[in-house]
Amino acid sequence: MQSLEIDCQTVKQKLDSNHPFLLLDCREQEEFNLVNIPESRLLPMSEIQQRVSELDEHREAEIIVYCHHGMRSMQVTAWLLQEGFTNVKSMQGGIDAWSCGIDDSKIRY
């Protein structure tokens, strides 16, 4: 079975090499306003069931989901896979791990 997680360093490498994928932030708007990864697209976990059609064009594409620490993103990853998305992963440790390991200018909360 393939892992449902991907580490921050790998995500950063994908961004740096312009690898095509959707970076999905599943936190709430207030959290996104506080700190985010600029390349990401916000779709809160609390709204994803109503708004999943917004992701239809990415059904076959790579999607990497992140949240604060990685719990919500794992739930969203599992749910998207159940909904027929084929290539979804959760970023381990979320934006907190990103702040620690990739970009220490990002505030932690």
Backbone torsions as a table, in degrees:
resi	resn	phi	psi	omega
1	MET	NA	135.4	-179.5
2	GLN	-75.4	150.3	178.3
3	SER	-70.6	144.4	177.6
4	LEU	-92.6	2.6	-177.5
5	GLU	-117.5	155.1	177.4
6	ILE	-138.8	143.8	-177.6
7	ASP	-88.4	159.9	-176.1
8	CYS	-57.3	-39.8	-177.6
9	GLN	-60.8	-41.6	179.4
10	THR	-65.8	-40.5	177.8
11	VAL	-62.3	-43.9	179.2
12	LYS	-60.8	-42.6	178.1
13	GLN	-61.5	-40.6	178.9
14	LYS	-63.2	-43.2	178.1
15	LEU	-62.9	-45.9	-177.1
16	ASP	-64.2	-30.6	-178.4
17	SER	-95.0	9.3	-178.2
18	ASN	56.0	32.2	175.6
19	HIS	-64.0	130.6	-176.6
20	PRO	-76.0	117.5	173.5
21	PHE	-161.5	164.2	177.6
22	LEU	-100.8	121.7	175.0
23	LEU	-96.3	110.8	-172.0
24	LEU	-108.6	120.6	177.2
25	ASP	-94.3	117.9	-176.5
26	CYS	-103.0	16.9	176.3
27	ARG	-79.9	-178.5	179.1
28	GLU	-86.4	162.1	-176.7
29	GLN	-53.8	-42.2	-178.3
30	GLU	-62.3	-40.4	179.2
31	GLU	-65.7	-42.9	179.2
32	PHE	-60.9	-41.8	179.6
33	ASN	-64.0	-32.9	-179.1
34	LEU	-69.7	-48.6	-178.3
35	VAL	-159.2	137.0	177.8
36	ASN	-155.6	170.5	172.7
37	ILE	-96.7	118.9	-169.5
38	PRO	-54.1	-31.1	-177.6
39	GLU	-76.7	-6.7	-173.0
40	SER	-84.6	162.2	177.1
41	ARG	-119.0	130.5	-177.9
42	LEU	-84.9	127.2	169.8
43	LEU	-146.0	93.3	-173.3
44	PRO	-58.0	142.6	177.7
45	MET	-54.6	-35.4	-178.2
46	SER	-67.6	-15.3	-177.5
47	GLU	-116.3	-6.1	-168.1
48	ILE	-64.4	-34.2	-179.0
49	GLN	-64.4	-37.5	178.8
50	GLN	-76.8	-26.8	-171.1
51	ARG	-111.9	11.4	-174.7
52	VAL	-59.1	-27.6	179.6
53	SER	-61.4	-22.8	177.1
54	GLU	-64.0	-17.0	-177.8
55	LEU	-100.8	2.7	-174.4
56	ASP	-51.7	-40.0	-178.0
57	GLU	-66.7	-12.5	-178.1
58	HIS	-104.7	11.9	-175.6
59	ARG	-55.7	-37.2	-178.6
60	GLU	-99.3	-7.7	-175.2
61	ALA	-87.0	168.9	176.4
62	GLU	-77.9	130.0	176.0
63	ILE	-124.6	129.8	174.6
64	ILE	-117.7	123.1	-175.1
65	VAL	-104.6	138.5	172.6
66	TYR	-136.7	159.6	177.4
67	CYS	-140.6	-144.4	-178.8
68	HIS	-78.4	-56.7	-178.1
69	HIS	-122.4	-5.1	177.2
70	GLY	111.3	-2.5	-179.2
71	MET	-79.5	-52.7	179.3
72	ARG	-62.4	-39.9	-178.0
73	SER	-64.8	-32.0	175.8
74	MET	-66.6	-40.4	178.7
75	GLN	-64.5	-43.7	180.0
76	VAL	-65.8	-41.3	178.3
77	THR	-58.2	-50.1	-179.4
78	ALA	-61.5	-41.1	-178.8
79	TRP	-65.8	-44.3	179.7
80	LEU	-62.3	-39.2	177.9
81	LEU	-63.1	-40.8	176.9
82	GLN	-62.6	-31.8	-178.2
83	GLU	-82.3	2.4	174.2
84	GLY	101.5	3.4	173.6
85	PHE	-73.3	141.7	-167.2
86	THR	-101.7	-18.7	-172.3
87	ASN	-141.5	76.2	-175.9
88	VAL	-121.3	135.6	176.5
89	LYS	-135.5	156.9	176.6
90	SER	-104.4	134.9	177.9
91	MET	-79.3	116.6	-178.3
92	GLN	-56.7	131.3	173.8
93	GLY	80.5	-8.6	176.1
94	GLY	59.9	-158.5	-177.4
95	ILE	-65.2	-24.3	178.3
96	ASP	-65.6	-45.2	177.8
97	ALA	-65.7	-37.0	177.2
98	TRP	-60.7	-44.4	179.5
99	SER	-62.6	-36.7	-178.5
100	CYS	-77.9	-41.0	-169.7
101	GLY	-104.0	-20.8	-172.8
102	ILE	-117.2	-51.4	-172.6
103	ASP	-138.2	93.4	-175.7
104	ASP	-77.0	4.1	172.7
105	SER	-81.9	-14.2	179.0
106	LYS	-74.8	131.5	-179.9
107	ILE	-71.8	150.7	177.2
108	ARG	-107.4	146.0	179.1
109	TYR	-138.3	NA	NA
